[in-house]
Structure formats: structure tokens, C-alpha cells
């Protein structure tokens, strides 16, 4: 696994998709994946915790099992997906042209 700072956008996208498939989790539909990964590459660390230099981070699997999502909400299981979909519906109800960023 490479650090975020050492990965191309393509490598990060591949790693994220492989991780989700391997664990049987979903990439949060609230996130615009390309923009999310681009932001991570810009800051060179996890979107939520600067000390985490990898995405997917080693802690993500345990967080998903415990909470239904990783700390940055990029990966969600069925519990996290239900919450994410409710939040997304609320955002779209408030702003019909809403697009995840």
C-alpha cells in the first residue's frame, strides 16, 4: 500500500474501489469520489485525520465494522449507507440541484 502522497489519482481510485469490493462495502453516494480523492491528494493525507497517510487507511475496516462507516464517511456498510441516503435525500430536498462535492 502506498501513501497518498505517493499515489496517482488513478492508483488511489483503484485502491478505493478494490477495498470496497473486497470488504463488500459501498463508496458513500454523498461523496463525489473524484473530487474527494483529489482533495486528499492535495493535502496528502486522509480527509479527516491528518496523521493518516493512507487511503484506504488501515483503521477503516475496524471503523466500518464498529460504526457502519469509516471516519471520513468514504466507505459505508448497510448501516452507514442508510444514514448517508437519508442525509443525501434531505440535501436534495433543500436544494433540488444538489450534487455531491
C-alpha positions in Angstrom: 0.0 0.0 0.0 1.4 3.4 -1.0 1.0 6.7 1.0 -1.5 9.1 -0.5 1.4 11.5 -1.4 3.0 8.7 -3.5 -0.2 7.7 -5.4 -1.5 9.0 -8.7 -5.2 9.7 -8.8 -5.7 6.6 -10.9 -3.9 4.4 -8.3 -6.0 5.9 -5.4 -9.2 5.3 -7.3 -8.2 1.7 -8.0 -7.3 1.2 -4.3 -10.6 2.6 -3.1 -12.7 0.5 -5.5 -10.7 -2.6 -4.7 -11.0 -2.0 -0.9 -14.8 -1.5 -1.2 -15.2 -4.6 -3.3 -13.0 -6.8 -1.1 -14.9 -5.7 2.1 -18.3 -5.7 0.5 -18.9 -2.1 1.4 -20.2 0.9 -0.6 -18.5 4.1 -1.6 -20.7 6.7 0.0 -23.0 8.3 -2.6 -22.8 11.6 -0.7 -19.2 11.9 -1.9 -18.1 12.9 -5.4 -15.3 10.4 -5.5 -13.0 12.1 -7.9 -13.2 15.4 -6.0 -12.8 13.7 -2.7 -9.7 11.9 -3.8 -8.3 15.0 -5.4 -8.7 16.9 -2.1 -6.9 14.1 -0.3 -4.0 14.1 -2.8 -3.8 17.9 -2.4 -3.4 17.7 1.4 -1.5 14.4 1.2 -3.4 12.7 4.0 -6.8 11.3 5.0 -9.6 13.8 4.6 -10.5 13.6 8.3 -7.3 12.8 10.1 -4.0 14.4 9.1 -2.0 11.6 10.8 -3.5 9.1 8.4 -1.3 9.0 5.3 -3.1 6.1 3.5 -6.4 5.8 1.8 -8.0 3.4 2.4 -6.4 3.7 5.9 -5.6 0.7 8.0 -8.2 1.8 10.5 -11.1 1.9 8.1 -12.1 -1.8 8.2 -12.4 -1.7 12.0 -14.3 1.6 12.0 -16.8 0.2 9.4 -17.4 -2.9 11.4 -17.9 -0.9 14.6 -19.8 2.2 13.3 -21.1 1.3 9.8 -18.7 3.8 8.2 -15.0 4.9 8.2 -14.2 8.2 10.0 -14.3 10.2 6.8 -17.5 8.5 5.6 -16.0 7.5 2.3 -16.8 3.8 2.9 -20.1 2.7 4.4 -21.8 -0.6 5.1 -25.6 -1.1 5.0 -26.0 0.9 8.3 -23.9 3.8 7.1 -25.5 3.7 3.6 -28.9 4.1 5.2 -27.8 7.1 7.1 -26.0 8.6 4.0 -29.0 8.1 1.8 -31.3 9.9 4.3 -28.8 12.8 4.5 -28.5 12.9 0.8 -32.3 13.0 0.4 -32.5 15.9 2.8 -29.8 17.8 1.0 -31.6 17.3 -2.4 -35.0 18.2 -0.9 -33.5 21.5 0.3 -31.7 22.1 -3.0 -33.0 20.1 -6.0 -29.9 20.8 -8.0 -27.6 19.5 -5.2 -24.6 17.5 -6.4 -22.2 15.7 -4.1 -18.8 17.5 -3.8 
